[in-house]
Amino acid sequence: MSDKPIMAKATAVWLCDNTTLTFKQIADFCGFHELEVQGIADGDVATGVKGFDPIANKQLTQEEIEKGEANPLHKLKLLYNPASAGEEKRRGPRYTPLSKRQDRPASIYWLVKFHPELTDGQISKLVGTTKPTIQAIRERTHWNINNIDPIDPVALGLCKQSELDAAVQKANAKKAKEGTVMSDDERRKLVSTEQSLGMPAEPKMPSAMAGLETFSLSDPRDEDEEETTDERDLADADSFFNLPDDDEGSKD
């Protein structure tokens, strides 16, 4: 049984218009904030919503309303109504306001990229989308894929952090139960390139030496000592410059 009346906002409108119950009593009964009920009474909220009679629809009795009017601390008790059973349970994809539907591809891309363990069904429930759209983004065949940047759905207001955390925990628990082994790509994301390839880490240059990579740290004098000593007589200019014989020049 649901603990809230069906058509809660319309019921709140009727109670504001037809009873002297306090805003808090109506808010507690309908599942709203007290200020929201005050907005309904002032005409700022639920404009155009027709009141829904909870007495005629067997959600409240006249006696219960009278008790509440006599005692501001009295909490209204909802009558059992078979029609209200399962009212809180959401079926199908989450409804997404029109103003935020353009943000769904970015949130799908973020979930696919950073939480590959989530199933298409979980992503569909989190951001209110369809599986073909998720598949198109996974396979990068979406018509606007080149212009989509991954954005956290929580930051976009498409889902709550608690809902995302619960979905991730559930996916990880299922993966662990099935004993699924991480792929090579997933494993490389958790370790450095040197570790994943079994290579020794590249030695890093001290920060004080940064920017001097092009200069040699060895002593150039050592290289001079290793070179073969030139034993030619430097006093003889011809032998020093290795000039050709001047026989042909003399003939000219």
C-alpha positions in Angstrom: 0.0 0.0 0.0 1.2 3.5 -0.9 1.6 5.9 2.0 0.6 8.8 -0.3 -2.8 9.6 -1.9 -3.3 9.1 -5.6 -3.2 12.4 -7.5 -1.4 14.0 -4.5 -1.1 17.5 -5.9 -4.8 17.6 -6.9 -5.7 16.3 -3.5 -3.6 19.1 -1.8 -5.5 21.6 -4.0 -8.9 20.3 -2.8 -7.8 20.2 0.9 -6.5 23.8 0.7 -9.8 25.0 -0.9 -12.2 23.0 1.3 -10.7 22.5 4.7 -9.0 24.5 7.5 -6.2 22.0 7.9 -2.8 23.5 8.4 -0.2 23.6 5.6 1.9 21.1 7.5 -0.9 18.6 7.9 -1.7 18.8 4.2 2.0 18.6 3.3 2.6 15.5 5.5 -0.5 13.8 4.1 0.3 14.5 0.4 4.1 14.1 0.7 5.0 17.7 -0.1 7.0 20.4 1.6 5.0 22.9 3.7 6.1 25.8 1.6 4.9 24.0 -1.6 1.4 23.7 0.0 1.5 27.3 0.9 2.3 28.1 -2.7 -0.7 26.0 -3.7 -2.9 28.0 -1.3 -1.5 31.3 -2.7 -2.1 30.2 -6.3 1.6 30.2 -7.2 1.8 26.5 -7.5 -0.4 24.0 -9.3 -2.1 26.7 -11.3 -5.0 25.2 -13.3 -5.0 21.9 -11.4 -8.5 20.8 -10.5 -9.0 19.6 -6.9 -9.4 15.9 -6.3 -11.9 15.0 -3.6 -10.2 12.5 -1.2 -13.5 11.8 0.6 -15.4 10.9 -2.6 -12.4 8.8 -3.7 -12.2 6.9 -0.4 -8.8 8.3 0.7 -10.0 10.2 3.7 -13.2 10.3 5.8 -15.0 13.4 6.9 -14.4 12.4 10.5 -10.6 12.2 9.9 -10.6 15.7 8.4 -12.6 17.1 11.3 -10.1 15.6 13.8 -7.3 17.4 11.9 -9.2 20.7 11.9 -9.8 20.4 15.6 -6.2 19.5 16.4 -3.3 21.0 14.4 -1.0 18.2 15.6 -3.2 15.4 14.3 -1.8 13.5 11.4 -4.2 12.5 8.8 -4.5 8.7 8.1 -4.9 7.5 4.6 -7.6 5.0 4.0 -6.6 1.9 2.1 -7.4 2.2 -1.6 -6.6 -0.6 -3.9 -6.2 1.9 -6.7 -3.2 3.5 -4.9 -1.3 0.2 -4.7 2.0 0.5 -6.6 1.5 4.2 -7.2 5.1 4.9 -6.1 6.6 2.2 -8.3 7.9 3.6 -11.5 7.7 1.5 -14.6 9.6 2.0 -17.8 12.2 4.7 -18.4 12.5 7.7 -16.1 10.6 10.7 -17.3 13.0 13.5 -18.4 11.8 17.1 -18.7 11.9 18.6 -22.2 14.5 21.1 -21.1 17.0 18.4 -20.1 16.4 15.8 -22.9 19.2 17.4 -25.0 21.6 16.6 -22.2 20.9 12.8 -22.2 23.4 11.8 -24.9 26.2 13.6 -23.0 25.2 11.7 -19.8 25.0 8.4 -21.6 28.4 8.9 -23.1 29.8 9.6 -19.6 28.2 6.5 -18.1 29.4 4.3 -21.0 32.9 5.7 -20.7 33.5 5.8 -17.0 31.1 3.0 -15.8 31.3 0.3 -18.5 30.0 -2.2 -15.9 26.5 -0.7 -16.1 24.1 -2.5 -18.4 21.9 -0.8 -20.9 18.9 -1.4 -18.7 20.5 0.4 -15.8 21.6 3.4 -17.9 18.1 3.5 -19.3 16.6 3.8 -15.9 19.1 6.3 -14.6 18.7 8.9 -17.4 15.4 7.9 -19.0 16.6 6.9 -22.4 16.2 3.9 -24.8 18.5 1.0 -25.4 19.0 1.8 -29.2 20.3 5.3 -28.2 22.7 3.7 -25.7 23.9 1.2 -28.3 24.4 3.9 -30.9 26.6 5.8 -28.5 28.5 2.7 -27.4 29.3 1.9 -31.1 29.9 5.6 -31.9 27.2 5.4 -34.6 25.1 8.2 -33.1 24.3 10.9 -35.6 25.8 13.6 -33.4 28.6 11.6 -31.8 31.4 14.0 -32.8 29.8 16.8 -30.9 28.9 14.9 -27.7 31.1 15.5 -24.7 30.8 13.2 -21.6 29.1 15.0 -18.7 28.2 13.5 -15.3 24.4 12.9 -15.2 24.3 13.9 -11.6 25.7 17.3 -12.5 23.0 17.6 -15.2 20.3 16.7 -12.7 19.2 13.6 -14.6 19.7 11.3 -11.6 20.8 11.4 -8.0 24.2 10.5 -6.8 22.7 7.8 -4.5 20.9 6.3 -7.5 24.1 6.2 -9.5 26.1 4.7 -6.6 23.5 2.0 -6.1 23.5 1.1 -9.7 27.3 0.8 -9.8 27.4 -1.3 -6.6 24.8 -3.6 -8.0 26.6 -4.0 -11.3 29.9 -4.7 -9.5 28.3 -7.2 -7.2 26.8 -9.0 -10.2 30.2 -9.0 -12.0 32.0 -10.4 -8.9 29.3 -13.0 -8.4 29.7 -14.2 -12.0 33.5 -14.2 -11.6 34.0 -12.1 -14.6 37.7 -11.4 -15.3 38.7 -7.9 -16.3 39.8 -7.5 -19.9 43.3 -6.3 -20.8 42.0 -2.8 -21.5 40.2 -2.6 -18.1 43.3 -3.8 -16.3 45.5 -1.2 -18.0 43.3 1.5 -16.8 44.1 0.5 -13.2 47.9 0.4 -13.5 50.6 2.4 -15.3 51.8 1.6 -18.7 55.2 0.3 -17.4 53.4 -2.1 -15.0 51.0 -3.4 -17.6 53.8 -4.1 -20.1 56.2 -5.4 -17.5 58.7 -2.7 -18.2 60.9 -0.9 -15.7 59.8 2.6 -14.9 61.6 5.2 -16.9 64.0 7.2 -14.6 62.8 10.7 -14.0 65.1 13.7 -14.2 65.3 15.7 -11.0 63.0 18.7 -11.0 66.0 21.0 -10.6 67.4 19.7 -13.9 64.1 20.2 -15.8 64.6 22.0 -19.1 68.2 20.9 -19.4 67.4 17.6 -21.2 69.3 18.6 -24.3 72.6 19.2 -22.5 75.0 16.4 -21.9 75.7 15.5 -18.3 79.1 13.9 -19.2 82.4 15.6 -19.2 83.4 16.5 -22.8 87.1 16.3 -21.8 86.7 12.5 -21.5 85.7 12.3 -25.1 88.7 14.3 -26.2 91.0 12.0 -24.3 89.5 8.9 -26.0 90.0 10.3 -29.5 93.1 9.2 -31.4 96.0 11.6 -31.2 96.8 13.2 -34.6 100.5 12.4 -35.1 100.8 14.5 -38.3 103.3 17.3 -38.5 101.2 20.4 -38.2 104.1 22.5 -39.3 103.7 21.2 -42.8 100.6 23.1 -44.2 100.2 20.8 -47.1 100.0 17.7 -45.0 97.7 19.4 -42.5 95.1 20.4 -45.1 95.8 17.3 -47.2 96.1 19.4 -50.3 96.6 17.5 -53.7 99.9 17.5 -55.5 100.5 20.7 -57.5 102.0 18.9 -60.5 99.0 19.5 -62.8 98.8 23.2 -61.7 102.4 23.7 -62.6 101.8 22.3 -66.1 99.1 24.8 -66.7 
